[in-house]
Amino acid sequence: MSLSPAPPRRPLLTRGSRPLTTTVPAINELGEIVPTQIAGELPLTLYVDKREIVTLMTLGAAPEALAIGWLRNQRLVSSLDDIESVQVDWNVGAVAVKTRKGLVNAEARLGSRTVTTGCGQGTVFGGLMDEIDAIHLPAQRRLSQTTLYALLDAVRLHESIYKLAGAVHGCALGAANSDEGCEILFFNEDVGRHNAVDAIAGQMWLDGLDGGDKVFYTTGRLTSEMVIKTAQMGIPFLVSRSGLTQMGWEIARKIGLTMIGRAQGKHYLLFTGEERFIR
Amino acid sequence: MSLSPAPPRRPLLTRGSRPLTTTVPAINELGEIVPTQIAGELPLTLYVDKREIVTLMTLGAAPEALAIGWLRNQRLVSSLDDIESVQVDWNVGAVAVKTRKGLVNAEARLGSRTVTTGCGQGTVFGGLMDEIDAIHLPAQRRLSQTTLYALLDAVRLHESIYKLAGAVHGCALGAANSDEGCEILFFNEDVGRHNAVDAIAGQMWLDGLDGGDKVFYTTGRLTSEMVIKTAQMGIPFLVSRSGLTQMGWEIARKIGLTMIGRAQGKHYLLFTGEERFIR
């Protein structure tokens, strides 16, 4: 899937970002009371054209982008132009999306569910697995080891909530089209790694960004769902600090995704798509 | 919720455990090819009385217990006696459950979904959040620091797949009724931490175990869903190596669960239910 480089018509948006951590008292092994920061987690119920679709548990950092990206990654909306408005109201824990022509194939997609190994969003409505054959990633793109190391450095500086409170996953979208350095375009943390990736998918739409020259980083594990979502965003490079699963590996090979795991500091393991990687 | 100490009628079960890891080649930062073990991840579609309910992505270690525990934790089956048989067939990636009298309140529960921050099983069908008021945990039970340290020691020795391949979560059920030592009754690893907890919930039913004198350990984060599932199993003690989220903390306080996070080696943070903890 490739997006127009020109920013599409932006929907009407609220700015519903929430305070991301809270401090609670804990007692340590010495019996001392230790004020401890913990990550926020709030239910956000998604309504589309007044129909209740799903409740997401989220940190609340980017609820509008999360709602848009969730609809995008579930293939319930095929273009940002189809979204008229996204309104978050934390008083009722709701995000109301108004579309111009309804959801795509809603009954079929919302009918069946796959509970995946995803965090936060461990659900793919509809037969996502059946659609991976339709995915084509740009073959000519390259990622250099220099850019990879720059990405890992940049991510380290971004992880705010994780450092404070833990219990969150971070995702970053980097520009992979330079030989040196790696500009991080967005960084998003959420209590679930799939919220984090979906929020970035939403932001990419809002800014009219194509995935073809990007690299996607996640702190989370490279499971089937993470691989599929990355490919759906048209991003040929997927990098994680964590390990991967067999199905994540198989799907990455099938669709020709360049997948790098166990990436931290100057270490990494390149698992698939080595033809795109320059050491 | 309290279970009869006498083992109930056991359903007819297959023994569908799968090989848990596979080895794939990876290329490291030196350009060396490194054979790397990765965790299995297989789709397992749950059918109840021939009706397709959900597809779980699982490591495949304990598929029968997983299916039973998933139905238990979704409150779709109220007793093991209601389950006549559980048949796993990996050739078609299916587990077929036959009940004696159908699912409890199936239409209502399967109608609404909450996508939670759970891994592997990030979905609670039906309004689980609304039911936490009905949960009562035994107030008189105690967990000593000695038992906690013994549990952490024992868990370290159990983590097999994680050590080999990573990308899995582990859960352990320990006996909390002794002053010293902590016998681990079950240990389960899966690609998602909620698969791991559900498989243990299923095994507890199969062995007719009450949760009241147990301690539940998870490598995963203490999110709302993890807290609720622990309480649903009647277990008053929840221990994790990881951090917690605000909603996990709030629910644990509300239901009086004794929750310990960041537990590793001789360190821990006691967040809630300190009246049950003996230092």
Boltz contact constraints between the chains, C-beta under 6 A:
constraints:
  - contact:
      token1: [A, 22]
      token2: [B, 246]
      max_distance: 6.0
  - contact:
      token1: [A, 24]
      token2: [B, 249]
      max_distance: 6.0
  - contact:
      token1: [A, 26]
      token2: [B, 269]
      max_distance: 6.0
  - contact:
      token1: [A, 26]
      token2: [B, 271]
      max_distance: 6.0
  - contact:
      token1: [A, 27]
      token2: [B, 270]
      max_distance: 6.0
  - contact:
      token1: [A, 28]
      token2: [B, 269]
      max_distance: 6.0
  - contact:
      token1: [A, 29]
      token2: [B, 267]
      max_distance: 6.0
  - contact:
      token1: [A, 29]
      token2: [B, 268]
      max_distance: 6.0
  - contact:
      token1: [A, 31]
      token2: [B, 279]
      max_distance: 6.0
  - contact:
      token1: [A, 38]
      token2: [B, 244]
      max_distance: 6.0
  - contact:
      token1: [A, 38]
      token2: [B, 246]
      max_distance: 6.0
  - contact:
      token1: [A, 38]
      token2: [B, 249]
      max_distance: 6.0
  - contact:
      token1: [A, 39]
      token2: [B, 245]
      max_distance: 6.0
  - contact:
      token1: [A, 40]
      token2: [B, 246]
      max_distance: 6.0
  - contact:
      token1: [A, 41]
      token2: [B, 245]
      max_distance: 6.0
  - contact:
      token1: [A, 41]
      token2: [B, 246]
      max_distance: 6.0
  - contact:
      token1: [A, 41]
      token2: [B, 247]
      max_distance: 6.0
  - contact:
      token1: [A, 54]
      token2: [B, 113]
      max_distance: 6.0
  - contact:
      token1: [A, 54]
      token2: [B, 115]
      max_distance: 6.0
  - contact:
      token1: [A, 55]
      token2: [B, 114]
      max_distance: 6.0
  - contact:
      token1: [A, 56]
      token2: [B, 115]
      max_distance: 6.0
  - contact:
      token1: [A, 57]
      token2: [B, 116]
      max_distance: 6.0
  - contact:
      token1: [A, 57]
      token2: [B, 117]
      max_distance: 6.0
  - contact:
      token1: [A, 113]
      token2: [B, 54]
      max_distance: 6.0
  - contact:
      token1: [A, 114]
      token2: [B, 55]
      max_distance: 6.0
  - contact:
      token1: [A, 115]
      token2: [B, 54]
      max_distance: 6.0
  - contact:
      token1: [A, 115]
      token2: [B, 56]
      max_distance: 6.0
  - contact:
      token1: [A, 115]
      token2: [B, 121]
      max_distance: 6.0
  - contact:
      token1: [A, 115]
      token2: [B, 123]
      max_distance: 6.0
  - contact:
      token1: [A, 116]
      token2: [B, 57]
      max_distance: 6.0
  - contact:
      token1: [A, 117]
      token2: [B, 57]
      max_distance: 6.0
  - contact:
      token1: [A, 117]
      token2: [B, 120]
      max_distance: 6.0
  - contact:
      token1: [A, 117]
      token2: [B, 191]
      max_distance: 6.0
  - contact:
      token1: [A, 117]
      token2: [B, 192]
      max_distance: 6.0
  - contact:
      token1: [A, 118]
      token2: [B, 122]
      max_distance: 6.0
  - contact:
      token1: [A, 119]
      token2: [B, 119]
      max_distance: 6.0
  - contact:
      token1: [A, 120]
      token2: [B, 117]
      max_distance: 6.0
  - contact:
      token1: [A, 121]
      token2: [B, 115]
      max_distance: 6.0
  - contact:
      token1: [A, 122]
      token2: [B, 122]
      max_distance: 6.0
  - contact:
      token1: [A, 123]
      token2: [B, 115]
      max_distance: 6.0
  - contact:
      token1: [A, 123]
      token2: [B, 123]
      max_distance: 6.0
  - contact:
      token1: [A, 166]
      token2: [B, 243]
      max_distance: 6.0
  - contact:
      token1: [A, 167]
      token2: [B, 221]
      max_distance: 6.0
  - contact:
      token1: [A, 167]
      token2: [B, 243]
      max_distance: 6.0
  - contact:
      token1: [A, 167]
      token2: [B, 244]
      max_distance: 6.0
  - contact:
      token1: [A, 167]
      token2: [B, 245]
      max_distance: 6.0
  - contact:
      token1: [A, 191]
      token2: [B, 117]
      max_distance: 6.0
  - contact:
      token1: [A, 191]
      token2: [B, 245]
      max_distance: 6.0
  - contact:
      token1: [A, 192]
      token2: [B, 117]
      max_distance: 6.0
  - contact:
      token1: [A, 221]
      token2: [B, 167]
      max_distance: 6.0
  - contact:
      token1: [A, 243]
      token2: [B, 166]
      max_distance: 6.0
  - contact:
      token1: [A, 243]
      token2: [B, 167]
      max_distance: 6.0
  - contact:
      token1: [A, 244]
      token2: [B, 38]
      max_distance: 6.0
  - contact:
      token1: [A, 244]
      token2: [B, 167]
      max_distance: 6.0
  - contact:
      token1: [A, 245]
      token2: [B, 39]
      max_distance: 6.0
  - contact:
      token1: [A, 245]
      token2: [B, 41]
      max_distance: 6.0
  - contact:
      token1: [A, 245]
      token2: [B, 167]
      max_distance: 6.0
  - contact:
      token1: [A, 245]
      token2: [B, 191]
      max_distance: 6.0
  - contact:
      token1: [A, 246]
      token2: [B, 22]
      max_distance: 6.0
  - contact:
      token1: [A, 246]
      token2: [B, 38]
      max_distance: 6.0
  - contact:
      token1: [A, 246]
      token2: [B, 40]
      max_distance: 6.0
  - contact:
      token1: [A, 246]
      token2: [B, 41]
      max_distance: 6.0
  - contact:
      token1: [A, 247]
      token2: [B, 41]
      max_distance: 6.0
  - contact:
      token1: [A, 249]
      token2: [B, 24]
      max_distance: 6.0
  - contact:
      token1: [A, 249]
      token2: [B, 38]
      max_distance: 6.0
  - contact:
      token1: [A, 267]
      token2: [B, 29]
      max_distance: 6.0
  - contact:
      token1: [A, 268]
      token2: [B, 29]
      max_distance: 6.0
  - contact:
      token1: [A, 269]
      token2: [B, 26]
      max_distance: 6.0
  - contact:
      token1: [A, 269]
      token2: [B, 28]
      max_distance: 6.0
  - contact:
      token1: [A, 270]
      token2: [B, 27]
      max_distance: 6.0
  - contact:
      token1: [A, 271]
      token2: [B, 26]
      max_distance: 6.0
  - contact:
      token1: [A, 279]
      token2: [B, 31]
      max_distance: 6.0
